[in-house]
Amino acid sequence: MFFTFLLVVHALVAAALVGVILMQRSEGGGLGMGGSPAGLMSARGAADFLTRATSILATLFVTLSIVLAFLAASRHAQSVDTTLARPTSAPITAPGAPPPTLGDAPSAAAVAAAEASGSGNGTAPASNGAIPLEK
């Protein structure tokens, strides 16, 4: 909840920063500085205000970025889903089949004998790592 709030504030600060930067007078004239300087603020006062606003918004943006990165890293470490994790050495069974027990695993001698006799399904690789050719 707090992370989402900070993320929304960060987006608003970023949008305000873009707006303030675009309003500043550049060498080409800027977006918001057209017309006469006899408006509500003088040209010098507007430039000082926009410069100060830019520095404040830039500082807020960088600070919020660091805080959000820290919160995201700590949040990610707490939200790792381990419900589907299983040991890599566990055999894969067909859906609906009962889970294998320790005695169900064939011995290395039985696997070698099955490969030698050709009673396998032909999809398992040979014991030396080479893929068997069709029979």
N, C-alpha and C positions, 0 to 999 in steps of 0.2 A: 504494500500500500504506500509506504513512504518512498520506495524506489519509483513507483509510478508518478507520484506527486513531483518528485525531483526531476523526473524525465520530462514532464509537461512544462515545468518552470524552465528547464534547460532549453526546450524548443522555443518558448516565448522569448527568452533572452537572446537566442540566436536570431530570431526574426527581428527583434528590436535592434540588434547590432547591425544587421544588414540594412535596415531602414536608416539608421543614423549615419552609417558610412555612405550610403547613396545620397543623403541630403547635403553632405559636405561639399564645399566648393573645391573643384579640382582645377587643373590647368585648362580643361575643356569647358568649364562653366558649372558643372554639377547639376543635379536635378532640382533641388529646392531653392536655389539661390538666384533665380532669374528675377528680373524686375528691379524696381528702385530700392535702395537701402533705407527708405523712409518708412518702413513697416513698423511692426510692433517692437522689434529689436533692431539695433544697428547691425551692420555687417560684421563689425568686430565683436560685438556681444554674442551674436549668433555663432560665430566661429569659435569663440571661447567655450560657449555652452556645448556645442557639438563635439569639440575636442575632449572636454571633460566627460561628457556622456559616453563617448567612444571608449575612453580608458576605463571607466567604471564598468561598462557592459563587457568589455574584453576581459577584465579581471574576473568578473562573475562567471563568464563563460568558461574560462580555463579552470577556475576553482570547482565549478559544478562538474566539469568533465572529469577531473581527478576524483572527486567524491563518488560520482556515478561508476567510474571504473573500479574503484575500491569496493563499492557495494555489490557490483555485479560479480566480481571475483569471489567475494565471500558468500554471496547468494548461490553461485554456481557450485561451490564446494559443498554446500548443504543440501542441494536439490538433486544430487546424482541418484538416478533410479536404479536400484540393484535388484528389483524384483524379477527381472528376466535374466539376470546373470547366472551362469552355470559354469562349473569347472570345464576347462578346455579338454581334459582327459576323459570326460564322460561320453559314452557312446551315444549316438543319435538313434532314436527309435522311431518307428512309424507312428502316425497319429492314432490314438486309441489303444496302442499296445501297452501292456504293463511295463513299468520301469524295470530295467535289467538289474539283476542282483550280481553280486561279486562272482558267483559261480557260473554265470551265464556266458562270460567272455571266453572265447575259444583260446586254447593255448597256441603258442607259436608253432609247435610241432603239427597241430591239427591244421592250421592255416597253410603251412608249407606243404602238407600232404594233399590238401584240397587243390592247391595251385598246381602241384605236380600231376595230379590225376585229371585235371581239367574240369572238375565238378563245379567250379565257381561260375559266376554269371558272365565272366569275360570283361567286366568293366574295371576290376581292381588292377592296379599296376603290379608288376612283378616285384619280388622282394629286393631286387637290385636297383629299383627306382625307374627302370625302363618300362615303357608302355607296351604291352603284348600286342602282337599282330593278330589279325583275324585268323581263325582256324578253319 
